[in-house]
Every structure is written in structure tokens, then in C-alpha cells.
């Protein structure tokens, strides 16, 4: 299977461009020097909440226009995928090969927010932690670190290691050559030096809210964590970053990390895919609902490096061979990555077969992540729009829920 950058090059280099013209037409622009647009077939798919619900052929009319097909009813996020394909086989591809494609959005996604469900969550405090009880779930938040150190449902521990702030993204080959590790090294293990300055647990409308105010002295920034647990045992996690000094280096990523049992190695998500994508390499990865195992989810580059990110994720689920167990929903678009090894395992490795298979899955849940690279592979840095300025404030959040569903 080609590496993910193949699909991005194919998309960026395509000679046919699609553009919405009002709400009822799509304008095509021909970039071919010796081919006309009527030499291709055109088709569409309506994508409702990430799933194809209707498809068919499109007719190219005068003025290089395609008529937008009738929309499906009662749909949340609505996208139209449009394709141009070969009418006949050629020496380089078979009939039906996609020479160009585009995804157009007609109705945006509505992100959730945790609300009072009529149930009741309670908590108790010890000198070391806050324990929250809701339905069949027990959450433990450590006062000294602000981290969620335990999440038990019906006696089953779901965490292999704590959910906590995490800012480091291992370099890829391009970034090794452009000085990424040196320029951004202040962020590596920055979360380990965090200090909890204030802590508060309250109950509001049957939901337990835990606030932790922290500082990142290695960086010179403030950080705030808020956990909200409802009566059904769902937990909403919100993180806020606030710089407190000047000249903070670029942030590799703004997010959190936790490790979960290795049996949760099946992944489904509603976001960009199916292949790996990053903020500066995602135009070919259309929004949709996808599913695969962890070894298909990761990308084994020749030299082990950062991989497997998925952008603009609305939700994702983790499951074992029998059922889905965990669902994470973004309060806004998420980036996420899942590996069967840790960040530390990538260091010093020269070949993919040297990577170990750990007894956990390594999960990063992020708001944003540093792009893959610059305009060349031998020194150019990632373009500014695809970096994260450490001197700006950021906030994001997500909801985690235990599911136990077999479908």
C-alpha cells in the first residue's frame, strides 16, 4: 500500500478543480493542456455524518458546470464527494480510475457539550486525590499532578497510565534535518515539571466538577484542567494554555496522552482518513467514518518516526475483538494518534522491525499538531500556518464514555 504522501501528491497535482457555485452548481476548472473535461465521467456521493447515503452519475453541462444532486433529508453534517474518472482504459490506468476528486461541505457538524442528564455524580476527597462516583464508573484525579490516574468501570481498570498534559511530537525525517529537536526541545517532558497551584471540587446540577490550576515553569506558562463528570459516568476534559512570558518556542502539539490496555486495538473514527494525515497534508483525506486495526492504523516508515495522526476528528472509538468499549467525542475537531509503542520507543531506532509491541496502546488526543514539514526535505521548516505558536493561548476539550457495545 502506498505511503500517505502519495495520495496527497495525487490530490494536489490533479488537473481538474471543483468549486461550489452557489448552492446548486459546481464549477469545474480544466488544468489540462491537451484534454477536454468531456473526456471524463463524473459521479457523486452524499456523505451524511461520515457515511455514504446516496450516489450516482453527474452530467457536465455548458460552462463546465455540474448540477448539485438533490440532498438527503434529516442529515447532520452533510458533504458531497465529487469524482472525475477515466471513460476508457489507457496505457497507465484502467477505466474508472479517479483522476480528480473533491469534498464539498453543505452543512457543518454540531459538536456536543456535556449536559445534566438527570443522574447524579458524587465525590469524596482524600489528602492525595478526588474520587468521583457516577453510575458504574469510578474516576480518580490526583491532586499532586492534576492527572486522571484511574478510570474504573464495573471494576475494570481502563487506564494503563494516567491521562495528563502532553506536548511532545517525535520528529519525522524532514524535521530531524531542519533542527526541530533542538528548536522545540523545551517542550520535551515539559509536563513532568508541572506544578499544581490550586485545586477545587464542586457539585453543580448533579455533575461533579474538578478544577486544577497548574503552571509549566520550564515553559513559562499557565495551564488549567477541568474535569466534569455526569450521572451516567461520562467525563468531559477541558484544557487551557496561557503563556506568561515572551519568546516561547513553537509547541509540537497541544493535547494530552494516556495509555490503555493493549486489547483495545480496534479503532473506528469519524474524521479525515482512511490513511494518515496532518494539518499540512490532509486535502486528500476526506471526512468519513473509518475502521481498522492498530497495525493498519499506524504507518511503518523506513526509519521509525512520528506517524498515524488523523485530523478533524469528530469522534473515535476503541474496542477489542468483541466489542467497542471507549468513545471519545471532541468539543471541537480533534487530532488523535494511536500506537502499540511509546514515543520513547522511536528514539534511536533505524528500522520498523526494531519497534517493540508494548502491553499498552499509546493514545494522544490533541487539539492541534505540528505539520509534517517544509518546502523541501533538507532544511526547510514547516510553514507558519501549520505550526503552533507557543506565545498564544489555546483551549480544547473532549468527552470520554464507556460504551460496551457489540455492534
Secondary structure, DSSP 8 states (H G I E B T S, - for coil): ---HHHHHHHHHT-SEEEEEETTTEEEEEE--SS--GGGEEEEEEEEETTEEEEEEEE-EETTTEEE-----SS-SSEEEEEEEEESS--SSS-TT-EEEEEEEEEE----------S---EEEE-SSEEEEEETTEEEEEETTT--EEEEEETTEE--SEEEEEE------HHHHHTTHHHHTGGGTTGGGG-EEEEEEEEEETTEEEEEEEEEETTTTEEEEEEEEE-TTS-EEEEEEEEE-SS-----SEEEEEEEEETT--EEEEEEEESS--BTTB-TTSEEEEEEEEHHHHS---SS--S---EEEEEEEEEE-SS-EEEEEEEEEEEEEEEESS-HHHHTT--SGGGS---SEEEEEEEEEE--S--SSSSS----GGGS--TTS-EEEEEEEEEEEE--
